[in-house]
């Protein structure tokens, strides 16, 4: 019997960052999305602030939540 494939951790959305994601940044662009729609960028601890600042400067950031580790 074959073992199930290991699930790779989700990685940070910062360009070139291979670190596992520990945060989910929930956002939307009100010019493109309905108010209840949430897009997600993932962030490691190091990039949480810079990605949040980028989205916040555009008034896109709606919430920041811990990103769960994959079960396994």
C-alpha positions as CSV (number, residue, x, y, z in Angstrom):
1,X,0.0,0.0,0.0
2,X,1.3,3.5,-0.9
3,X,1.9,6.1,1.8
4,X,-0.1,9.4,1.2
5,X,2.2,12.2,-0.1
6,X,3.4,14.6,2.5
7,X,1.7,18.0,2.3
8,X,4.2,20.8,1.8
9,X,3.7,23.8,4.0
10,X,2.2,26.9,2.4
11,X,4.8,29.5,1.7
12,X,5.0,33.2,2.2
13,X,3.7,35.4,-0.6
14,X,6.6,37.8,-0.4
15,X,8.6,37.7,-3.6
16,X,11.3,35.0,-3.4
17,X,10.6,34.1,0.2
18,X,10.6,30.3,0.7
19,X,9.6,30.5,4.4
20,X,6.5,28.7,5.7
21,X,3.4,30.9,6.0
22,X,2.3,31.7,9.6
23,X,-0.2,34.5,8.8
24,X,-3.1,34.9,6.4
25,X,-3.7,38.5,5.2
26,X,-7.3,38.9,4.0
27,X,-7.9,41.7,1.6
28,X,-10.0,42.9,-1.3
29,X,-9.8,45.6,-3.9
30,X,-13.1,47.5,-3.7
31,X,-12.8,48.6,-7.3
32,X,-12.8,44.9,-8.4
33,X,-14.4,42.8,-5.6
34,X,-17.7,42.8,-3.8
35,X,-17.4,44.0,-0.1
36,X,-17.7,40.4,1.3
37,X,-15.0,38.9,-1.0
38,X,-11.7,38.1,0.6
39,X,-8.5,37.4,-1.3
40,X,-5.6,35.9,0.7
41,X,-1.9,36.6,0.8
42,X,0.2,34.4,3.1
43,X,3.0,35.8,5.1
44,X,5.9,34.5,7.3
45,X,6.7,36.4,10.5
46,X,9.4,38.4,8.8
47,X,7.2,39.7,6.0
48,X,3.8,40.1,7.8
49,X,4.4,43.8,8.5
50,X,5.7,44.7,5.0
51,X,2.9,42.9,3.2
52,X,0.3,44.3,5.6
53,X,1.7,47.8,5.1
54,X,1.5,47.4,1.3
55,X,-2.1,46.3,1.4
56,X,-3.0,48.8,4.1
57,X,-1.5,51.8,2.1
58,X,-4.1,50.9,-0.6
59,X,-6.9,50.4,1.9
60,X,-7.2,46.8,0.7
61,X,-6.3,45.0,4.0
62,X,-9.3,43.8,5.9
63,X,-7.9,41.3,8.5
64,X,-4.9,39.4,9.5
65,X,-5.3,35.9,11.0
66,X,-3.0,33.1,12.0
67,X,-2.4,30.6,9.2
68,X,-2.8,27.0,10.4
69,X,0.0,24.5,9.9
70,X,-1.0,21.7,7.5
71,X,-2.3,18.5,9.2
72,X,0.0,15.6,8.8
